[in-house]
Amino acid sequence: MTLDVGSKHLMSKYGIGQPVLRFEDPRLLRGQGRYINDVNLPGQTYAVFVRSPHAHAQIRAIDVEQARHAPGVVAVYTGHDVAADGLGMPKANMPRKRPDGKPMFAPQRPPLVVDRVRYVGDPVAMVVAETLAEAKDAAELVNVDYDPLPSVTSTEDTVKPGAPAVWDDCPDNISNHVERGNKAATDEAFKSAARVIKRRYVITRVHAQFMEPRGTLGTYDPGEDRMTLYADVQYPHRVRGMLANSVFKVPESKMRVIAGDVGGGFGSKGWQYIEHRLTLWAARKLLRPVKWSCERSEAVMADEHGRDNIGEIELALDKDNRFLALRLNMLANIGAYIGSDRNLLSPFGMIVTVLGVYKIPTAYLNVVGVLSNTNPTAPYRGAGRPEAIYLIERLIDDTARELGVDRVELRRKNMLAESDLPYQSPVGPFYDCGQFEKNMNMGLELADVAGFKARAEASRKHGKLRGLGIVNAIEQAAGTAQPEYAEIRFNPGGTVALLMGTKAQGQGHETMFKQILNERLGIDPADVQYIDGDTDRVAFGMGTMGSRSTVLGGSALFLATNKVIAKGRKLAGHLLEAGEQDIEFIDGVFKVAGTDKSVSIKQVAMAAFNPARWPPGFEGGLYENATFKGEKDTYPNGCHICEVEIDPETGEVQLDRYSVVDDVGTVMNPIGLKGQIHGGVAQGVGQILSEQVVWDRESGQLLTASFLDYAMPRADMMCSLEIKSNPVPTKYNPLGAKGAGEAGTVGALPAVMNAVLDALAPLGVKDVAMPATAQNVWRAIEDAKGA
C-alpha cells in the first residue's frame, strides 16, 4: 500500500507554526456566513423590549392595554406574567463577604422589572408582534408611570456619605470585597521603606461594540416538549445549562442551544442575558418562534459593560530603589445587579497580576465591589488583566519620574529574572516560565528606543510633543477551573468531522484547529468539516473566553489525536501484516519500522468501517474524543512600546509608532497571532484615546447611547504595528501554548497612556483623565499652566 496524499507537503504548508491564511474568510467575506440575523423560521414573530429611560425610578403602574390591541401584536408581557409562570433566576455562587463580615449583597437580575428600575435600559415590558415594525409601534404605546428617584452612576460617588442607595437593603452600596496577599507583612514593609509612591488611577467604563449587536431566536417543539435557542453566545453549553437548570427547571435534554457565526464577542456575549430566557419563554407560550435583534442604538442600554474601577495603589522602595511591597485598594463598579458569577470575575479574579513581571516580596490587595445605577459589568477583552497592568506600569513610570531615575533601568532592576522562575507570586499567580528581560530588550531594539531623542527633537521643531511608553505586560490566561472538549469523528470515506467545545467569534478557530489536526494526523484541511456551537452535535464544552481555546481546546484535540493514532496503529498492523509494536506513525502514515510498507491514515480510517478488514476483537469505526483540564493557569507576557505625537495647541494625540514583543508560548499560526494582537491593541488604544460610557452625574441619563457620542477607534487613530515573538512554551499543556486573544489589550492600555504622559511631562502635566481625548489633553495642559 502507498500513501495517497502528500502528507509531507501538507504538513509543511498547514501544520503548527505555519502562516496559514484563514479557511473561514472566503465564506465570511462573500456574505455566506450564518449570523443570528441570517436565521429565520416559519411563523416567526418579533420581540421589542420597553426599557427604562430613568437611571432610578419607582414603577407606579404599567399600562399595556393599548399596546395589546395595536395592529399585528401577538402578546405583551410584563414582569408579573413572568413571575406567574415561575421562571427562575441565575445567581452568583462565588463565596464573597462584605468588608463588615456580612454575606455578599448580590441582587439577582429579574428578566422584567415590576417595582423599581435601577439603570437606563432596565427592561420593563416585552412586545411580540407579527413584524418588527409592528412590535416597535406597539412598544411606543406601553405606558409606564415612573416616579424618578435619586441615582448614583459615578464609581467614586457610590461610597460617599449620603449617596443614593441602589438597593434599600444595602444602604452603603457595597456588595462585597476580596482580599489577596498578606496585609500585616505589607504594612510592616511600608513602615521600613525608604520611599513610598502613591497614586490614584481611574479606569473608565467601556462597551464592547461588536460588529454584530446581540440577538436571539427562541422556538419550542411541543411534540418533543423541547426548546431551541439560536443565539450569538460565547459558550453554548453553559447557556443550555443555565436555561435548563436555573430558569426553566427542565432536563438539559429538553434544551438545545445553537450559536452560528458570531460577529464579535470579546467576553461581553455571555450567558445570563434576559433576552435569551424571555424569547424562549414567549415561544413556548405562543407556540411560535420569537426573535429579538438588538439595534445599535439599544446596545449600550441592553448589554453588560466593561472595566470601570478606581485604584489607589502604593509602592514601597528601599534606598537602592528596589521594590519592597505593593498595596492596592480598588473600587470596582459592578452595576445594579449581580446576575451571575460573570459580574464578579473581572475586578476580583484577574487583578492578581497587578505585581506584573516584577519581584515584589509582599503585597496586599483589597478590591471592593460597589453597586450603582448602571448596567452590570462583566468580562471585556482582558477582563481585569489590562486594568492590573495599567496600574503597575503607570505607577512605575510615575515612580521613576518622581525619583528622577531612568524608567527602563528601574524596571530592569526589579524584574524577575529567568533564573527566578518558576515563581510563586505573593498574591497567587504561579509564573512557570518566561524571559521578561529578553522581551524588553527585544522591544527596545524593535522600537529603536535609542533613536527616540532624535525623533522627539524633530517633533519639537514642528511644534509637537513626542512621548514614549514602555510597558512589560503579563496576564493570567486559560484558567484551569474549567475543562475543554474535542472530538475527531472519521467518516467511512476517510474524511473527518472535527467537533470542538470552544466557540469561534472571529478568532480563526477553524484554521487553528485544522492546523493541529494536520500536524498530528497529516489530514488535508479540505477533508475536515469543522463543527462548534451546537449543543446537540458537540457533546460538551465550556466555550471561548479568557484566551483558553488554543491552550485547553487545542490540548483536548491533541489528546484525541493520540487516541486516534493508538487505535489506528492496531488496524494498520493487521493491514500491513505486522505486529502493532512494529508500527510507526509519521506524517500521516502508518509504517512498518525498517520497511517501505505503509498505509495512510485515510486508508486506515476507511478500513475501520469495513468489517472484512478488521483483526479479531477490533471495535470498528474511528472516532475519538478527549477532555483536557490544565494543571496550572498560563501566563502570556510581552513588552509593548508606543510613541505618540501631541499637538499642544489642540491636545490632539496621534500614534506614530507601536512595537510588540510577545510570548504566548508555542505559536500556532503567526498570521493569526498578529491579527489577534492588532485587534487587541486597537481595543486598548480605543479605550485610552476615545471610548467611554458616560452618564450625566446629576440626572443619571445615559449620554453615550450611540456612535454620535460613543467614539470608536478609527483607522486614522492607529499606526503601523511592529510585532515579534519570543515564544517560551509552557510545560503545563501538551502544545506548550499560553493563549493570545487578550495580550494586545493588556499591554496597550498602559503603553499608550504612559506615552501620552511622557509627552506632557515637560509641561508639568501629571495626569490626564481617561480617555485622553483632545479636549481632556488640552484641559490638562491648561491646568498645568495655571498651576
MINUTI-896797 format. One line per 4 residues: number of its first residue (from 1); for each residue y, z, x of C-alpha. Coordinates in steps of 0.02 Angstrom, whole numbers. Each point is the difference from the previous one (the first is absolute). Layout:
BEGIN
NUM> Y/Z/X; ...
% end
This chain:
BEGIN
1> 0/0/0; 176/-37/59; 168/72/-35; 82/-88/-148
5> 181/53/34; 103/4/157; 14/188/8; 75/3/173
9> 138/-114/-59; 25/101/-158; 7/166/90; 127/-61/126
13> 106/-63/-144; -19/133/-132; -63/162/78; 87/166/28
17> 158/-17/103; 28/-184/-39; 169/-60/-67; -70/-68/-162
21> 114/-70/-135; -26/85/-166; -132/-74/-115; 94/68/-152
25> 162/-91/30; -38/-178/-62; -55/67/-169; 149/116/-16
29> 130/-123/63; -61/-135/-120; 25/113/-150; -186/25/-24
33> 4/190/14; -53/110/-143; 133/132/-20; 11/117/-148
37> 118/-118/-93; -125/-140/22; -126/97/-105; 11/-27/-188
41> -129/29/-136; -25/-71/-176; 91/102/-132; 108/85/130
45> 147/108/-54; 151/54/103; 65/175/35; 177/56/39
49> 48/178/41; 154/91/-62; 65/102/146; 126/140/10
53> 178/-47/49; 31/182/46; -51/96/155; -26/156/-105
57> 8/18/-189; -81/86/-146; -78/-118/-127; 58/51/-173
61> -91/-140/-90; -81/-171/24; 17/-122/-145; -120/-148/15
65> -6/-58/-182; 121/-145/21; -93/-57/155; -168/9/-90
69> 61/-122/-132; 77/-123/121; -73/-176/10; -160/-15/99
73> -21/186/32; -181/58/4; 31/185/37; 129/124/63
77> -63/157/86; 80/163/53; -67/148/97; -56/82/-163
81> -121/-145/-29; -71/19/174; -19/188/-19; -89/-22/-166
85> -135/-103/85; -26/133/133; 29/-105/155; -12/102/159
89> 123/7/144; -40/-7/186; 59/145/104; 25/51/180
93> -146/91/79; 63/32/176; 10/188/33; 183/45/10
97> 108/153/-26; 184/34/-20; 95/91/139; -7/158/-105
101> -190/-6/-1; -17/-53/-180; -107/-152/-45; 76/-172/19
105> 106/-56/-146; -68/-175/-32; 56/-71/-168; -116/-137/-61
109> 71/-166/-53; -20/-40/-186; -31/-183/-43; 141/3/-129
113> 126/142/-7; 21/94/-164; 124/140/37; 106/-19/156
117> 28/-148/115; 23/42/183; 55/-160/88; 78/-168/-38
121> -150/-106/-48; -109/138/-73; -100/-92/-136; 18/60/-180
125> -75/-140/-106; -113/-152/13; 24/-157/-106; -142/-125/-19
129> 35/-171/-74; -71/-176/-14; 122/-68/129; 99/74/141
133> 164/-51/-80; -47/86/-163; -51/158/95; 168/2/90
137> 98/-25/-160; -96/139/-88; 22/119/146; 188/-16/-26
141> -26/68/-176; -82/163/55; 130/134/-28; -12/154/111
145> 118/144/-34; 34/80/169; 92/161/41; 53/-25/183
149> -27/145/120; 65/35/176; -103/-88/133; -31/10/186
153> -44/-158/97; 57/40/178; -131/81/110; 120/123/80
157> 68/51/-171; -170/47/-71; -5/170/85; 183/45/-7
161> 46/153/-104; 35/-50/-178; -88/-169/13; -68/-62/-168
165> -184/41/-22; -108/-154/-22; -128/113/-86; 44/164/-85
169> -157/79/72; 57/-39/177; 184/51/7; 18/-21/189
173> -76/-177/-1; -122/45/139; -173/-68/-38; -94/52/157
177> 6/7/188; -115/-34/147; 4/83/170; -76/-66/161
181> -6/76/173; 34/176/65; 163/74/-62; -5/158/107
185> -38/-92/161; 132/-131/-37; 133/129/-38; -42/88/164
189> 13/-163/97; 172/-32/-74; 58/173/54; -45/-36/181
193> 69/-178/2; 138/-50/120; 68/-124/-127; -24/-32/-185
197> 54/-160/-86; 8/0/-189; 35/-144/-118; -7/-45/-185
201> -63/-172/-47; 0/-77/-173; -131/-131/-40; 48/-92/-158
205> -104/-58/-148; -60/-180/-12; -102/-109/-118; -141/-114/56
209> 70/-155/-88; -163/-97/15; 7/-187/-32; -99/24/-161
213> 57/144/-111; -140/103/-74; -101/-56/-150; -153/46/-102
217> -111/-79/-132; -118/110/-99; -142/-59/-110; -141/83/-97
221> -172/-68/-47; -61/94/-154; -174/-75/17; -24/83/169
225> 124/140/-38; 77/-43/167; 178/-14/67; 59/-122/133
229> 165/17/93; 77/-144/96; 131/73/116; 83/-27/169
233> -62/162/76; -46/47/178; -159/96/-37; -92/-61/-155
237> -148/119/10; 113/151/4; 99/-69/-146; -164/-17/-96
241> -48/178/44; 168/69/-53; 1/-93/-165; -180/40/-43
245> -6/180/56; 177/67/-23; 75/-105/-140; -130/-71/-119
249> -143/121/41; -133/-136/-1; -136/-46/126; 61/-114/140
253> -125/-129/-63; 114/-18/-153; 148/-51/108; 31/-154/107
257> 151/-33/110; 40/-171/70; 136/-28/129; 27/-180/51
261> 135/-57/120; 133/133/24; 176/-53/40; 33/144/120
265> -44/183/-18; 64/100/149; -77/159/-70; 104/-3/-158
269> -126/-87/-113; -103/155/-22; -120/58/-133; 87/121/-117
273> 130/-110/-83; 13/34/-186; 1/-185/-46; -182/-16/55
277> -63/127/-123; 117/-48/-141; -44/-186/-3; -185/46/-2
281> 27/130/-134; 98/-121/-109; -129/-138/26; -137/117/-60
285> 100/48/-154; 53/-177/-44; -160/-89/54; 110/-127/88
289> 50/-21/183; 167/81/44; 103/-62/147; 150/77/86
293> 99/-86/138; 133/99/88; 161/-97/18; 104/10/158
297> 140/89/-92; -125/131/-60; -93/29/163; 112/130/82
301> -4/101/-161; -187/-21/-28; -75/22/174; -26/140/122
305> 121/4/147; -18/37/185; 73/118/133; 148/112/-54
309> 3/155/107; 115/105/109; -60/72/164; 80/141/98
313> -84/-14/168; 20/98/162; -63/-29/176; -15/138/131
317> 9/-49/185; -17/93/163; 124/-12/144; -88/-157/64
321> 15/-85/-169; -183/15/-41; -40/19/-183; -58/175/-46
325> -7/1/-190; 50/-92/-157; 49/69/-169; 22/-101/-160
329> 56/54/-172; -4/-144/-121; 46/-27/-182; -106/-136/-79
333> 53/-70/-168; -156/-29/-106; 90/-48/-161; -23/64/-176
337> -190/0/-13; -155/23/108; -120/-119/-84; -132/10/136
341> -28/44/182; 87/-163/46; 166/84/-34; -38/130/133
345> -68/-112/138; 152/-70/89; 106/152/42; -141/122/27
349> -148/-93/74; 79/-114/127; 145/100/68; -118/74/131
353> 36/-144/119; 179/65/15; -42/57/177; -20/-183/45
357> -83/-43/165; 75/151/88; -77/159/69; 79/137/-103
361> -101/160/23; 41/80/-166; 79/-52/-164; 30/58/-177
365> 25/-116/-148; 52/56/-174; 11/-135/-133; 67/49/-171
369> -32/-117/-146; 142/1/-126; 10/-66/-177; 144/-110/-57
373> 51/-112/-144; -65/-154/88; -156/-107/5; -148/81/86
377> -19/-44/183; -163/-59/76; -66/-96/152; 105/-146/56
381> -38/-97/159; -28/134/130; -7/141/-128; 81/139/101
385> -38/-72/171; 166/-95/20; 91/157/-56; -89/104/133
389> 40/-118/143; 178/-23/-63; 27/188/15; -71/24/175
393> 70/-159/77; 174/25/-68; -5/179/61; -50/-53/175
397> 144/-125/8; 122/132/-61; -70/125/125; 20/-120/145
401> 178/-40/-56; 48/183/-17; -77/48/167; 67/-153/90
405> -170/-58/61; -88/-167/-5; -95/-19/-164; -141/-101/78
409> -28/127/138; 7/143/-126; -138/-85/-96; -99/-38/156
413> 11/180/61; -71/66/-163; -122/-137/-46; -186/31/-15
417> -86/-80/149; -160/-97/-17; -85/141/94; 55/122/-137
421> -107/-92/-127; -94/43/-105; 136/117/-60; 3/124/-142
425> 174/13/-74; 57/175/-48; 34/-63/-178; -165/-88/-31
429> -19/-178/67; -132/-40/130; 54/-141/115; -160/-70/73
433> 70/-142/106; 156/-97/44; 114/-54/142; 169/59/-60
437> 95/-16/163; -72/-172/31; 55/-52/-173; 177/54/41
441> -1/-83/170; -62/-162/-76; 133/15/-135; 140/27/125
445> -53/-157/92; -30/-104/-156; 172/47/-68; 86/-27/169
449> 81/170/-12; 57/-22/180; 116/-138/-61; 73/101/-143
453> 158/52/91; 46/-180/34; -30/-46/-182; 102/150/-58
457> 145/-55/111; -9/-177/-70; 6/71/-176; 149/108/46
461> 96/-151/59; -25/-76/-173; 61/159/-85; -173/59/-49
465> -98/159/33; -180/-17/61; -130/137/-21; -177/27/61
469> -135/96/-91; -160/51/91; -138/82/-101; -178/55/32
473> -99/1/-162; -166/70/-53; -78/18/-172; -150/77/-83
477> -103/-138/-81; -166/-39/-82; -25/175/-68; -179/59/9
481> 0/90/-167; -57/-156/-92; -141/-119/48; -3/-189/-22
485> -131/-125/-56; -58/-175/47; -141/-110/-62; -73/-160/71
489> -96/-98/-131; -87/-158/59; -37/-136/-127; -166/-97/-2
493> 90/-149/76; 56/101/151; 181/25/-48; 75/173/-17
497> 96/104/-125; 103/132/91; 51/144/-112; 126/128/62
501> 59/165/-74; 173/-23/73; 131/-100/-98; 107/-137/77
505> 185/-5/-45; 55/-134/121; -62/73/165; -128/-138/33
509> -158/99/-36; -104/-153/-36; 38/-74/170; -26/162/95
513> -165/45/-82; -66/-177/21; 43/14/185; -103/159/14
517> -143/-84/-92; 10/-151/114; 7/108/157; -150/102/-53
521> -110/-128/-88; 70/-170/53; 27/-54/-180; 119/-143/-33
525> 146/70/-103; -17/-152/-113; -169/69/-53; 74/168/-52
529> 61/45/-174; 121/147/11; 4/123/-145; 103/156/-28
533> 94/87/-138; -131/-2/-139; -90/163/-38; -143/-94/-85
537> -33/-112/150; 36/120/144; -107/156/-10; 122/123/77
541> 165/9/92; 150/110/34; 123/-143/15; 140/-42/119
545> 134/118/60; 43/94/158; -50/-139/123; -184/30/-40
549> -74/-169/-44; -48/-61/173; -46/171/66; -107/58/-145
553> -39/-159/-97; -30/-99/159; -112/136/69; -100/3/-162
557> -21/-187/19; -54/23/181; -136/122/-55; -57/-118/-137
561> -20/-141/128; -112/115/102; -114/17/-150; -1/-188/-26
565> -47/-28/181; -137/131/-7; -80/-75/-155; 26/-177/62
569> -87/43/162; -159/45/-94; -4/-165/-92; 52/-102/152
573> -144/75/99; -121/-59/-134; 78/-174/-9; -2/-18/190
577> -174/76/17; 61/138/114; 11/188/-5; 154/73/-78
581> 36/93/161; 10/-168/92; 136/-71/-112; 180/-6/63
585> 149/-36/-110; 145/-87/86; 140/-106/-72; -81/-16/-171
589> -171/-47/68; -164/95/3; -90/-47/159; -163/46/84
593> 52/79/163; -32/-110/151; -39/-156/-104; 92/-140/-90
597> -78/46/-167; 138/47/-122; 52/2/-181; 176/17/-71
601> 49/143/-113; 30/-127/-139; -179/-60/14; -62/179/0
605> 103/37/-155; -73/-150/-91; -176/54/49; 36/175/-65
609> 2/-74/-176; -161/-101/23; -152/116/-26; -114/-126/85
613> 88/35/165; -2/190/-5; -106/107/116; -110/132/-83
617> 99/146/-69; 168/-90/13; 125/38/-138; 78/-165/-49
621> 183/-45/-6; 136/35/125; 138/111/-69; 59/156/86
625> 141/124/-26; 75/143/97; 124/141/-22; 104/63/144
629> 94/163/15; 97/28/159; -29/152/108; 186/20/40
633> 164/-81/-52; 70/-135/111; 172/-3/82; 81/-171/23
637> 149/12/116; 126/-104/93; 177/-25/61; 143/-81/-99
641> 162/-54/83; 145/-66/-101; 171/-67/46; 142/-18/-123
645> 177/-64/3; 133/82/-108; 170/-66/-48; 110/157/7
649> 132/-81/-111; -120/-26/-146; -148/114/39; -121/-146/-15
653> -164/26/94; -99/-148/67; -173/12/77; 0/-99/161
657> -164/40/88; -158/92/-52; -156/31/105; -164/86/-43
661> -147/55/105; -140/57/-113; -167/86/21; -102/-22/-159
665> -164/9/93; -109/-155/-6; 102/-146/-64; -93/-97/-134
669> 121/-146/-12; 158/-13/106; 86/-111/-129; -38/120/-140
673> 55/149/104; 167/-80/40; 24/-38/-184; -32/181/-43
677> 124/60/131; 131/-126/-55; -14/57/-180; -1/184/46
681> 154/-17/110; 91/-95/-137; -31/142/-123; 61/126/127
685> 155/-103/37; 31/-16/-186; 2/188/-24; 116/32/146
689> 125/-139/-33; 4/-31/-187; -127/75/-120; 27/157/-103
693> -37/61/-175; 160/83/-61; 44/104/-151; 172/59/-52
697> 3/179/58; 93/64/-154; -75/-100/-144; -172/-35/74
701> 18/-185/-42; -103/-121/104; 120/-111/96; -124/-114/90
705> -113/-66/-137; 9/-184/52; 28/-112/150; 184/-5/-46
709> 10/177/70; -161/31/98; 24/-93/164; -160/-75/68
713> -16/-56/182; 39/-184/21; -54/-126/129; 171/5/83
717> -18/188/21; -150/-23/115; -16/-68/175; -143/-71/100
721> -135/127/43; -89/9/167; -172/79/-20; -133/47/126
725> -159/100/-19; -70/137/109; -163/36/-90; -92/161/42
729> -154/1/-114; -51/162/-81; -180/61/11; 2/70/-176
733> -50/-161/-88; -114/-142/57; 141/-127/5; 118/107/104
737> 138/-38/-125; 144/118/-40; 92/-86/-143; 153/-113/-2
741> 75/-13/-173; 137/130/17; 36/-2/187; 152/-112/-14
745> 89/112/-125; -40/160/93; 95/-57/154; 136/-101/-84
749> 91/138/-92; 49/101/154; 15/-151/117; 133/-83/-106
753> 97/158/-39; -4/58/181; 68/-169/52; 141/14/-127
757> 47/174/59; -11/-50/182; 126/-138/-33; 117/120/-90
761> -17/146/120; 148/-54/111; 110/16/-155; -54/178/-29
765> -112/-40/-148; -145/123/-9; -79/-51/-165; 0/-140/-128
769> -56/21/-178; -159/-96/-37; 3/-145/-37; 114/-57/140
773> 92/-126/-107; 163/-74/61; 92/122/-114; -93/154/65
777> 20/-53/181; 185/-39/-22; 25/169/-86; -88/89/145
781> 114/-88/124; 155/48/-97; -58/180/-18; -28/8/188
785> 176/-64/30; 67/135/-113; -98/134/89
% end
